[in-house]
């Protein structure tokens, strides 16, 4: 019973903190699929923050992202991500392929890939989504290669960073 009360208190405190000071964060998980020679990327972004960014980017102050058709939403998000999420491998820019999304309140999850990936050692990531709206935005990026996970925290002052993997 004490454990249940502790869990309940933890969630109440988290809920209260989120009302007092909202968290501005996105999370991208990049996994190297060596068999299919591609980077598989899943990105989770809070819907309300993304909506503010898209309103600014499109100069549409009344934009309601969730009221758009799935096709229109995908086109808008794909265009936005091409400008704000970039990957280079060993200094060579890679083509980002936006595959689609799903809604998981309070966030949207985007599926992206980089196809035809050759052997590489260094990955450079630019992830400055939402940073034009929130100065305290943090974009966490986790990269998994051969079960080894390395992470970056990208901010407005440091929106680009790189990781080197030794194979």
Residue pairs with C-beta under 8 A, 6 or more apart in sequence:
24 46
24 49
24 130
24 134
24 136
24 137
24 138
25 46
25 137
25 138
25 139
25 140
26 43
26 44
26 45
26 46
26 49
26 127
26 129
26 130
26 137
26 138
26 139
26 140
27 43
27 44
27 139
27 140
27 141
27 142
28 41
28 42
28 43
28 44
28 85
28 125
28 127
28 139
28 140
28 141
28 142
29 41
29 42
29 43
29 141
29 142
29 144
30 39
30 40
30 41
30 87
30 123
30 125
30 141
30 142
30 143
30 144
31 39
31 40
31 41
31 143
31 144
31 145
32 39
32 117
32 143
32 144
32 145
32 146
33 39
33 40
34 146
37 115
37 116
37 117
37 118
38 113
38 114
38 115
38 116
38 117
39 87
39 94
39 113
39 114
39 117
40 113
41 110
41 111
41 112
41 113
41 114
42 109
42 110
42 111
42 112
43 81
43 85
43 109
43 110
43 112
44 104
44 107
44 108
44 109
44 110
45 107
45 108
45 110
45 129
45 130
46 106
46 107
47 65
47 66
47 103
47 105
47 106
47 107
47 108
48 106
49 130
49 133
49 134
49 137
50 65
50 77
50 80
50 108
50 129
50 130
51 63
51 64
51 65
52 130
52 133
53 80
53 129
53 130
53 132
53 133
54 60
54 63
54 65
54 76
54 77
54 80
55 61
55 62
55 63
56 132
56 133
57 80
57 83
57 132
58 76
65 73
65 76
65 108
66 73
66 103
68 76
70 101
73 101
74 98
74 100
74 101
77 98
77 101
77 108
77 110
78 98
80 129
81 96
81 98
81 110
81 112
81 129
82 96
82 98
84 126
84 127
84 128
84 129
84 131
85 96
85 112
85 125
85 126
85 127
85 129
86 93
86 94
86 96
86 125
86 126
87 93
87 94
87 96
87 114
87 123
87 124
87 125
87 126
88 94
88 123
88 124
89 114
89 117
89 118
89 120
89 122
89 123
89 124
90 120
90 121
90 122
91 122
91 124
94 114
94 117
95 114
95 115
96 112
96 113
96 114
97 112
97 113
97 114
97 115
98 110
98 111
98 112
99 111
99 112
99 113
100 110
100 111
101 108
101 109
101 110
101 111
102 108
102 109
102 111
103 109
119 167
121 164
121 165
121 166
121 167
122 162
122 163
122 164
122 165
123 143
123 162
123 163
123 165
124 160
124 161
124 162
125 141
125 143
125 152
125 154
125 160
125 161
125 162
125 163
126 154
126 159
126 160
127 139
127 141
127 154
127 159
128 139
128 154
128 156
128 159
128 160
129 137
129 139
130 137
130 139
131 137
131 139
131 155
131 156
131 159
135 156
136 156
137 155
137 156
138 153
138 154
138 155
139 153
139 154
139 155
139 159
140 151
140 152
140 153
140 154
141 151
141 152
141 153
141 154
142 149
142 150
142 151
143 149
143 150
143 151
143 152
143 163
143 165
145 165
145 167
146 165
146 167
148 165
150 163
150 165
152 161
152 163
154 160
154 161
